[in-house]
């Protein structure tokens, strides 16, 4: 009887599988397919389409004209249709190890790869992604190592007069240990929110792998929402808004700098962290880098480690007429003097040499040189892109809390 029951279950599973294939018409499409030589084939079934293209950051960029001027955009690859109505494109050369994003264009309509469940959101754009193994791709991948925990929490911000959402990574073993940990505050750019670093930045995977390799000390990573007019990422709060470069439906009550004490208070009241300057770090990309320079200068004797990714630490204060701009620069330079007098272990600046903020970074460092402010500069290739920011994170983290 038991054997008959088992046979019936197997037959049911096979029949269900055949029925599912009958519904969809054909076998599942494999896309993207990463070959042994690291070339990649993309596929999409669209038998009635006239033209199908793939576009992504793995293709050579092209210049495009926009109302705002000339910009670089991802290149396009023309896909070819086979006899079964499946369109294909294989990269002409092997791809270097990295995390890549891409989309399809079917007769002028942009869409993600229906065969790939890996997707990420950047501002308002959702794209399909894949990882080429090797270095640094393995660092961004989920490997067979101990894993930390990623939690989305809500904290009270008396300064901003509301509850706000925050993402927090705790290292492997946090829940079962009684030890205290250093804390690293990691801030996003103007197009991001509390989801940006954990998804686009692959922070959890980078931290798990670096800790497992013994290259980074176990630490807590705190990723807040830097837009003080928003309580949370799109769709995650009662005050809905369309994803935009800092867009929101209410006027900010206070700045990120002035409200940052609420974040520190929440973390140090709810997590086992070391509560001193030697065990606090702060870093961010673009707008988050500007926030990091401002916060570390405003909260004296708070951070021993500061990271500024693709952002000018000083020229953020320029604005208005020249007299007002010079006054703001002077005010901030005076804060830097105090920050240096208070002491810190690392002030790390990183930027790509084609970044549109590159000159601002160079100008900032010249001003810092004039006052003898000590920093470390790391220049990379390319521009204002997540590829650089993941690299900067993976290089910055091993230097913390040593």
ChimeraX attribute file (.defattr): number of C-alpha atoms within 10 A of each C-alpha:
attribute: neighborCount
match mode: 1-to-1
recipient: residues
	/A:1	6
	/A:2	7
	/A:3	8
	/A:4	9
	/A:5	10
	/A:6	11
	/A:7	12
	/A:8	12
	/A:9	12
	/A:10	12
	/A:11	12
	/A:12	12
	/A:13	12
	/A:14	12
	/A:15	12
	/A:16	12
	/A:17	12
	/A:18	13
	/A:19	12
	/A:20	13
	/A:21	13
	/A:22	11
	/A:23	9
	/A:24	9
	/A:25	9
	/A:26	12
	/A:27	10
	/A:28	10
	/A:29	15
	/A:30	13
	/A:31	17
	/A:32	20
	/A:33	15
	/A:34	19
	/A:35	12
	/A:36	8
	/A:37	9
	/A:38	17
	/A:39	16
	/A:40	21
	/A:41	16
	/A:42	23
	/A:43	23
	/A:44	25
	/A:45	18
	/A:46	15
	/A:47	13
	/A:48	8
	/A:49	13
	/A:50	10
	/A:51	15
	/A:52	22
	/A:53	21
	/A:54	25
	/A:55	20
	/A:56	20
	/A:57	16
	/A:58	18
	/A:59	18
	/A:60	13
	/A:61	15
	/A:62	11
	/A:63	11
	/A:64	11
	/A:65	10
	/A:66	8
	/A:67	5
	/A:68	6
	/A:69	7
	/A:70	10
	/A:71	11
	/A:72	11
	/A:73	16
	/A:74	18
	/A:75	15
	/A:76	20
	/A:77	18
	/A:78	15
	/A:79	21
	/A:80	16
	/A:81	19
	/A:82	11
	/A:83	7
	/A:84	10
	/A:85	14
	/A:86	17
	/A:87	21
	/A:88	21
	/A:89	19
	/A:90	19
	/A:91	14
	/A:92	10
	/A:93	10
	/A:94	15
	/A:95	18
	/A:96	16
	/A:97	15
	/A:98	20
	/A:99	23
	/A:100	19
	/A:101	19
	/A:102	22
	/A:103	19
	/A:104	26
	/A:105	18
	/A:106	17
	/A:107	12
	/A:108	11
	/A:109	8
	/A:110	14
	/A:111	15
	/A:112	18
	/A:113	22
	/A:114	13
	/A:115	16
	/A:116	14
	/A:117	11
	/A:118	13
	/A:119	16
	/A:120	16
	/A:121	15
	/A:122	17
	/A:123	19
	/A:124	13
	/A:125	9
	/A:126	15
	/A:127	19
	/A:128	22
	/A:129	19
	/A:130	21
	/A:131	19
	/A:132	22
	/A:133	18
	/A:134	14
	/A:135	11
	/A:136	19
	/A:137	17
	/A:138	18
	/A:139	22
	/A:140	26
	/A:141	20
	/A:142	14
	/A:143	13
	/A:144	9
	/A:145	13
	/A:146	12
	/A:147	19
	/A:148	21
	/A:149	15
	/A:150	16
	/A:151	12
	/A:152	14
	/A:153	12
	/A:154	15
	/A:155	18
	/A:156	15
	/A:157	18
	/A:158	11
	/A:159	15
	/A:160	20
	/A:161	11
	/A:162	13
	/A:163	15
	/A:164	21
	/A:165	21
	/A:166	22
	/A:167	21
	/A:168	22
	/A:169	23
	/A:170	23
	/A:171	22
	/A:172	19
	/A:173	14
	/A:174	19
	/A:175	11
	/A:176	7
	/A:177	9
	/A:178	9
	/A:179	11
	/A:180	15
	/A:181	20
	/A:182	21
	/A:183	30
	/A:184	24
	/A:185	20
	/A:186	24
	/A:187	30
	/A:188	26
	/A:189	25
	/A:190	17
	/A:191	17
	/A:192	26
	/A:193	29
	/A:194	25
	/A:195	23
	/A:196	24
	/A:197	26
	/A:198	18
	/A:199	15
	/A:200	18
	/A:201	22
	/A:202	19
	/A:203	23
	/A:204	24
	/A:205	21
	/A:206	25
	/A:207	30
	/A:208	27
	/A:209	24
	/A:210	19
	/A:211	22
	/A:212	18
	/A:213	11
	/A:214	10
	/A:215	15
	/A:216	22
	/A:217	20
	/A:218	23
	/A:219	26
	/A:220	25
	/A:221	22
	/A:222	23
	/A:223	26
	/A:224	28
	/A:225	24
	/A:226	26
	/A:227	25
	/A:228	20
	/A:229	19
	/A:230	24
	/A:231	27
	/A:232	25
	/A:233	23
	/A:234	19
	/A:235	11
	/A:236	11
	/A:237	14
	/A:238	9
	/A:239	14
	/A:240	15
	/A:241	17
	/A:242	14
	/A:243	19
	/A:244	15
	/A:245	14
	/A:246	18
	/A:247	14
	/A:248	19
	/A:249	11
	/A:250	12
	/A:251	9
	/A:252	13
	/A:253	14
	/A:254	14
	/A:255	15
	/A:256	23
	/A:257	18
	/A:258	15
	/A:259	19
	/A:260	19
	/A:261	16
	/A:262	15
	/A:263	20
	/A:264	15
	/A:265	13
	/A:266	14
	/A:267	18
	/A:268	13
	/A:269	10
	/A:270	9
	/A:271	14
	/A:272	17
	/A:273	18
	/A:274	16
	/A:275	16
	/A:276	13
	/A:277	17
	/A:278	19
	/A:279	20
	/A:280	24
	/A:281	24
	/A:282	26
	/A:283	28
	/A:284	27
	/A:285	31
	/A:286	24
	/A:287	24
	/A:288	27
	/A:289	27
	/A:290	25
	/A:291	27
	/A:292	28
	/A:293	26
	/A:294	21
	/A:295	22
	/A:296	24
	/A:297	23
	/A:298	17
	/A:299	14
	/A:300	17
	/A:301	18
	/A:302	22
	/A:303	26
	/A:304	21
	/A:305	24
	/A:306	28
	/A:307	30
	/A:308	28
	/A:309	32
	/A:310	32
	/A:311	33
	/A:312	26
	/A:313	27
	/A:314	23
	/A:315	23
	/A:316	20
	/A:317	19
	/A:318	15
	/A:319	13
	/A:320	9
	/A:321	8
	/A:322	10
	/A:323	10
	/A:324	13
	/A:325	16
	/A:326	16
	/A:327	13
	/A:328	18
	/A:329	19
	/A:330	14
	/A:331	12
	/A:332	21
	/A:333	21
	/A:334	14
	/A:335	17
	/A:336	23
	/A:337	16
	/A:338	15
	/A:339	20
	/A:340	19
	/A:341	12
	/A:342	12
	/A:343	16
	/A:344	17
	/A:345	18
	/A:346	19
	/A:347	21
	/A:348	19
	/A:349	24
	/A:350	24
	/A:351	30
	/A:352	21
	/A:353	16
	/A:354	13
	/A:355	18
	/A:356	14
	/A:357	18
	/A:358	20
	/A:359	16
	/A:360	18
	/A:361	25
	/A:362	17
	/A:363	15
	/A:364	19
	/A:365	21
	/A:366	13
	/A:367	15
	/A:368	18
	/A:369	12
	/A:370	9
	/A:371	13
	/A:372	11
	/A:373	17
	/A:374	16
	/A:375	15
	/A:376	11
	/A:377	15
	/A:378	12
	/A:379	13
	/A:380	15
	/A:381	10
	/A:382	13
	/A:383	18
	/A:384	20
	/A:385	13
	/A:386	17
	/A:387	17
	/A:388	21
	/A:389	23
	/A:390	23
	/A:391	16
	/A:392	24
	/A:393	22
	/A:394	22
	/A:395	15
	/A:396	20
	/A:397	22
	/A:398	16
	/A:399	15
	/A:400	22
	/A:401	20
	/A:402	9
